[in-house]
């Protein structure tokens, strides 16, 4: 898919956006869990990953074009996870994770590991991020399409550097 202009300035017709969103949601829900050869574990496709495709952070939605591109490519995520025998990046940090404790929601700092898998399928170069909170399961976190350009050097940028927000 080749589109001219900056991502923020491109408008997607509502009907087209809803069609792509519906198709992507069906594909995402059918994945449930996929075995990953590199991790030797299943990667779960949960509501957290689906929300991250639509939102940058809690209550902060991605722009329509950003969502559209991610939703259009989300059907490739299970295949990339299934075929990943090598990892292109591992990032470990502590983040504030919301958890239910004694009947109420609290935030606690938790060690988190992000695994980055990059694949080229057809004309699409995609980075898949798998997140693992300490003591939890691996789950799909993000899909980052390869389209951004560095304004100064004119080099392509795959992401801004923070898997929690990208």
HELIX and SHEET records of a PDB file:
HELIX    1   1 UNK A    7  UNK A    9  5                                   3    
HELIX    2   2 UNK A   14  UNK A   31  1                                  18    
HELIX    3   3 UNK A   47  UNK A   54  1                                   8    
HELIX    4   4 UNK A   64  UNK A   73  1                                  10    
HELIX    5   5 UNK A   74  UNK A   76  5                                   3    
HELIX    6   6 UNK A   77  UNK A   83  1                                   7    
SHEET    1   A 6 UNK A  33  UNK A  36  0                                        
SHEET    2   A 6 UNK A  41  UNK A  44 -1                                        
SHEET    3   A 6 UNK A 138  UNK A 145  1                                        
SHEET    4   A 6 UNK A 124  UNK A 133 -1                                        
SHEET    5   A 6 UNK A 104  UNK A 121 -1                                        
SHEET    6   A 6 UNK A  89  UNK A 101 -1                                        
SHEET    1   B 2 UNK A  55  UNK A  57  0                                        
SHEET    2   B 2 UNK A  60  UNK A  61 -1                                        
SHEET    1   C 2 UNK A 148  UNK A 149  0                                        
SHEET    2   C 2 UNK A 156  UNK A 157 -1                                        
END                                                                             
